[in-house]
């Protein structure tokens, strides 16, 4: 008779793992989304910095129009990029601003991400 009682008790836990998994899925998805957003923000900072450096190198030789075009070459249109290029003494400075993306480029909340670059001013021969 005791064996019947044990079978009955162990049967009560049936499906418990499935219930726990269904309860944890939203938390797991939220964690994955948060990690993805952090990766995307880091990538945006890296992209803005690289574009600013490359644009400053081009702008130091060829001027403002070439500087803005060079910044746009390294950043796709979905990032809503704005580039400011100017001479500051013997240095050519470039500031690239991107909008902070939410889950993918193009969907942004309006918070700017800034990358700055500079290069020694050169004159084209």
N, C-alpha and C positions, 0 to 999 in steps of 0.2 A: 504494500500500500504506500510505503514511503516513496518509491520510485515514481509513482504517479504524481505526487505532490511536487517533486523536483521538476518534472517535465512541465508542469503547469506554471511554476514560478519562472522558469527560463523562457517560456513563451510570452510572458508579459513584456519582455524587452525587445520583441520583434519590431523592426522598423525604426528603432531609436537612432541608429546611425544616419538614416535617411532624413529624419526630422532635424537632427543636429546639422547636417550638411546644408539643408535648405535654409536653416537659420543663419548659417555662416556665409552663404553665397553673397549677400549684399555687402557684408563687411570686406570680403575678399575683393570684390569688384571695386569698392571704394578705395581700397589700398592700391590696387593696380592703377586706377585712374590718377591717384595722387602721385605715384611714382612716375607715371608717364608725363604728367604736367611738369614735374621737377626736371626730368630729362629734357623736355622741350624748352623750358626756360634756360637751362644751361646751354643748350644748342644755340638758342637765339643770341645769348651773350657772346658766344664763340663766333657765330656768323657775323654779328655786328662789328666785333673787334677786327676780324680778318678783313672784312670789306673796307673798313676805315683805313687800315694799314695799306692795303693795296691801292685804294683811291688816293691816299696821300702821296704815295710814290709816283703815281701817274700825274697827279696834279702838280707836283714839284717841278716837273719837266714841261708838261703841256698846258697847264692852266686849269681854270675852274670847270669849263664844260667837259673836258676830258676826265676830270676828277669825278664829277657826278655820274658820268657814263660808266666809269670803271667801278664805282660802288654798285651801280645797278647790275653790272655784269655778274657779280658774285652773289647777288640776292634775288630770289624770284619775286614776281609781282605780288604774290599772295601775302607777303610780309609787310606791306604798306610802308616801304622805306622812304625816309627823307634824309638827304645828305647835305651838309653844310661844309663848304670848302673855302678856306681863306689863308692869306699869308699873314704870318705873325713874326715879323722880324726876319730872321734867316731861316725860319721853319715854316713849312706848309702844313697846316692843320686841317684835319677832316674829322667831322663828327657825324656818325651814322645813327639814326634813330629808327627803331622798329617798334611796332605795337606788340605788347605781351600777348602771345597766342593762348587760346583756351582749347586744348585737345588737338588742334591742328591749325596750321597757318591760315590766315584769312578770317578766322573767328577770334576776335580780340575784344578785350575789355577796356582798351584805351590807355593802359599804363605803358609808358615808354621804356624801352630798353635801349641803352646808349652804349655805343662803342666809339672810342677816340683813337686817332692815329696821327702820326706826324712824320715828316721826312725833311731832310735838309733841302733847302731851296736850290734848284739848279736852273741854269739857263740853257736853252737848246741852242746848239751851234748851227 
